[in-house]
Amino acid sequence: MIEFVLDGRSRVATYMQLVVQVKQALRVGLLRPGDQLPKVRDVAQELAINPNTVLKAYRELVLEGLADGRPGVGTFVTGDLAGPSLGAQAQLRDELVTWLERAEAGGMTPDDIAALIETTMRGTAAPRA
């Protein structure tokens, strides 16, 4: 099951942070069609946010065709964003964990790591047609 984490420093709206995390979980295979998302009340309590914020995130997922709400039962994943690279992700994730451990041991902060990754991705991204 997914565990949401909020970044209080982010300029991204709280509900959208939840939506992005569900999409990321779908892309890496942590969530699959048929899985139930955490109950609105549980997420709101755990993150100390208004339940309407969680509802807004779940409604957005429904509008995007990625989830379906069942009154009295919960919200379930209906879409899938995992691509053909899903099979290779386990090995790549292990390599990334090793790299992150080396980066942290070398004194890099999470912000340093994010900056390095983002600038490298921008510099090596293939142009899209």
ROZAZA-361756 format. One record per residue (C-alpha): x, y, z; residue in three letters. Coordinates in Angstrom, 2 decimals, m for minus. Layout:
BEGIN
+---------+---------+---------+------+
!       X !       Y !       Z ! rest !
+---------+---------+---------+------+
!       X !       Y !       Z !  ALA !
...
+---------+---------+---------+------+
END
This chain:
BEGIN
+---------+---------+---------+------+
!       X !       Y !       Z ! rest !
+---------+---------+---------+------+
!    0.00 !    0.00 !    0.00 !  MET !
!    1.15 !    3.54 !   m0.70 !  ILE !
!    2.26 !    5.82 !    2.13 !  GLU !
!    1.95 !    9.49 !    1.31 !  PHE !
!    4.61 !   12.01 !    2.27 !  VAL !
!    4.13 !   15.76 !    2.00 !  LEU !
!    6.81 !   18.33 !    1.28 !  ASP !
!    5.87 !   21.45 !    3.23 !  GLY !
!    8.44 !   23.48 !    1.26 !  ARG !
!    6.98 !   22.52 !   m2.10 !  SER !
!    5.06 !   25.05 !   m4.14 !  ARG !
!    2.93 !   22.17 !   m5.44 !  VAL !
!   m0.55 !   22.09 !   m3.91 !  ALA !
!   m1.03 !   19.40 !   m1.27 !  THR !
!   m3.71 !   17.54 !   m3.23 !  TYR !
!   m1.48 !   17.51 !   m6.30 !  MET !
!    1.42 !   16.07 !   m4.29 !  GLN !
!   m0.88 !   13.14 !   m3.46 !  LEU !
!   m1.87 !   12.74 !   m7.12 !  VAL !
!    1.78 !   12.78 !   m8.23 !  VAL !
!    2.70 !   10.15 !   m5.64 !  GLN !
!   m0.07 !    7.83 !   m6.83 !  VAL !
!    1.08 !    8.28 !  m10.43 !  LYS !
!    4.68 !    7.56 !   m9.45 !  GLN !
!    3.57 !    4.42 !   m7.59 !  ALA !
!    1.70 !    3.32 !  m10.72 !  LEU !
!    4.74 !    3.93 !  m12.93 !  ARG !
!    7.03 !    1.79 !  m10.78 !  VAL !
!    4.52 !   m0.97 !  m10.12 !  GLY !
!    3.92 !   m0.27 !   m6.42 !  LEU !
!    0.24 !    0.20 !   m7.22 !  LEU !
!   m1.69 !   m1.84 !   m9.75 !  ARG !
!   m5.26 !   m1.87 !  m11.03 !  PRO !
!   m7.52 !   m3.30 !   m8.35 !  GLY !
!   m5.47 !   m1.99 !   m5.42 !  ASP !
!   m7.32 !    0.10 !   m2.88 !  GLN !
!   m6.00 !    3.54 !   m2.03 !  LEU !
!   m5.81 !    4.41 !    1.67 !  PRO !
!   m9.05 !    5.62 !    3.23 !  LYS !
!   m9.55 !    9.39 !    3.05 !  VAL !
!   m9.93 !    9.64 !    6.81 !  ARG !
!   m6.70 !    7.69 !    7.44 !  ASP !
!   m4.65 !    9.84 !    5.04 !  VAL !
!   m6.07 !   13.05 !    6.49 !  ALA !
!   m5.25 !   11.97 !   10.04 !  GLN !
!   m1.78 !   10.67 !    9.20 !  GLU !
!   m0.78 !   13.81 !    7.30 !  LEU !
!   m2.74 !   16.24 !    9.50 !  ALA !
!   m4.59 !   17.70 !    6.53 !  ILE !
!   m8.22 !   18.40 !    5.71 !  ASN !
!  m10.09 !   15.33 !    4.39 !  PRO !
!  m11.38 !   17.51 !    1.54 !  ASN !
!   m7.80 !   17.79 !    0.30 !  THR !
!   m7.55 !   14.00 !    0.04 !  VAL !
!  m10.97 !   13.86 !   m1.62 !  LEU !
!   m9.84 !   16.43 !   m4.16 !  LYS !
!   m6.77 !   14.32 !   m4.98 !  ALA !
!   m8.84 !   11.17 !   m5.35 !  TYR !
!  m11.38 !   13.02 !   m7.56 !  ARG !
!   m8.53 !   14.16 !   m9.78 !  GLU !
!   m7.37 !   10.55 !  m10.13 !  LEU !
!  m10.92 !    9.52 !  m11.04 !  VAL !
!  m11.12 !   12.31 !  m13.66 !  LEU !
!   m7.84 !   11.10 !  m15.15 !  GLU !
!   m9.17 !    7.55 !  m15.38 !  GLY !
!   m6.69 !    6.17 !  m12.87 !  LEU !
!   m9.09 !    5.42 !  m10.00 !  ALA !
!  m12.73 !    4.77 !   m9.22 !  ASP !
!  m14.55 !    5.66 !   m6.03 !  GLY !
!  m17.04 !    3.19 !   m4.61 !  ARG !
!  m19.31 !    4.84 !   m2.04 !  PRO !
!  m18.96 !    3.23 !    1.35 !  GLY !
!  m16.17 !    0.96 !    0.15 !  VAL !
!  m13.23 !    3.14 !   m0.90 !  GLY !
!  m11.22 !    4.30 !   m3.88 !  THR !
!   m9.59 !    1.71 !   m6.12 !  PHE !
!   m6.92 !    1.95 !   m8.81 !  VAL !
!   m8.32 !    1.35 !  m12.28 !  THR !
!   m5.56 !    2.70 !  m14.53 !  GLY !
!   m1.99 !    1.66 !  m15.14 !  ASP !
!    1.01 !    3.82 !  m15.97 !  LEU !
!    3.69 !    1.10 !  m15.79 !  ALA !
!    5.47 !    0.88 !  m19.09 !  GLY !
!    7.58 !   m1.78 !  m20.75 !  PRO !
!   10.58 !   m0.76 !  m18.60 !  SER !
!    8.93 !   m2.10 !  m15.43 !  LEU !
!   10.90 !   m5.34 !  m15.56 !  GLY !
!   14.25 !   m3.53 !  m15.61 !  ALA !
!   13.33 !   m1.18 !  m12.78 !  GLN !
!   14.24 !   m3.52 !   m9.91 !  ALA !
!   17.89 !   m3.72 !  m10.96 !  GLN !
!   18.03 !   m0.02 !  m11.76 !  LEU !
!   16.51 !    0.80 !   m8.38 !  ARG !
!   19.15 !   m1.30 !   m6.61 !  ASP !
!   21.88 !    0.54 !   m8.52 !  GLU !
!   20.28 !    3.88 !   m7.66 !  LEU !
!   20.13 !    2.98 !   m3.96 !  VAL !
!   23.85 !    2.18 !   m4.05 !  THR !
!   24.56 !    5.47 !   m5.84 !  TRP !
!   22.45 !    7.44 !   m3.33 !  LEU !
!   24.32 !    5.83 !   m0.42 !  GLU !
!   27.64 !    6.86 !   m2.04 !  ARG !
!   26.35 !   10.39 !   m2.64 !  ALA !
!   25.23 !   10.75 !    0.98 !  GLU !
!   28.53 !    9.30 !    2.24 !  ALA !
!   30.27 !   11.90 !    0.07 !  GLY !
!   28.47 !   14.68 !    1.93 !  GLY !
!   25.68 !   15.45 !   m0.53 !  MET !
!   22.38 !   16.67 !    0.92 !  THR !
!   19.01 !   15.62 !   m0.49 !  PRO !
!   18.79 !   19.03 !   m2.19 !  ASP !
!   22.26 !   18.54 !   m3.73 !  ASP !
!   21.25 !   15.11 !   m5.01 !  ILE !
!   17.96 !   16.38 !   m6.46 !  ALA !
!   19.75 !   19.27 !   m8.19 !  ALA !
!   22.36 !   16.93 !   m9.68 !  LEU !
!   19.74 !   14.51 !  m10.95 !  ILE !
!   17.46 !   17.20 !  m12.38 !  GLU !
!   20.23 !   19.13 !  m14.15 !  THR !
!   21.71 !   15.91 !  m15.52 !  THR !
!   18.30 !   14.78 !  m16.81 !  MET !
!   17.73 !   18.14 !  m18.49 !  ARG !
!   21.18 !   17.99 !  m20.05 !  GLY !
!   20.80 !   14.48 !  m21.41 !  THR !
!   17.11 !   14.36 !  m22.27 !  ALA !
!   16.49 !   13.33 !  m25.85 !  ALA !
!   14.48 !   15.88 !  m27.82 !  PRO !
!   10.87 !   14.87 !  m28.25 !  ARG !
!    9.15 !   15.21 !  m31.57 !  ALA !
+---------+---------+---------+------+
END
